[in-house]
Amino acid sequence: MNSNFSRLAQTNLSNLGCLLSLVLIAVGLSAVGLGWVINGIFIIIGLVALLPFVAVAVIGWWLRRNIVTGACPVCAAELTSLNNSQVNCVSCGEPLEVRSRQFQRVTPPGTVDVEAVTVDVVDVDGVDSGSIKAIDAEIVDD
Ligand SMILES: [Zn+2]
């Protein structure tokens, strides 16, 4: 315990000596007329201390500008991604592109999306035989 205390006291004394020598150097430079060096050092220390806050603010601004939240055009699942990037939908696996802050399907050129409609089918006799549901079609031009 005694050796621990003496080691602690030595450490504190060496830190104190270092601080004392820095103060002496500062006073000496100011006396010689080089106070601007000390001011420059303090300005640099201040800028380095401000750097993390500025970095967090800039990164937050960039993320707010570039993160896009929207619905998958295929399954309407809620998605979040960066603008101008490609992602796969986490729900249906469809490859999607984020262009101009909107999710769009990646389709080969000439592909036309067709909306599904429900068509009631009636026989010639007038008897309702049910309905056709969920037509899913892609028309590809050549
Ligand atoms: Zn989807």
Boltz pocket constraint, residues with backbone or C-beta under 6 A from the ligand:
constraints:
  - pocket:
      binder: B
      contacts: [[A, 72], [A, 73], [A, 74], [A, 75], [A, 76], [A, 77], [A, 89], [A, 90], [A, 91], [A, 92], [A, 93], [A, 94]]
      max_distance: 6.0
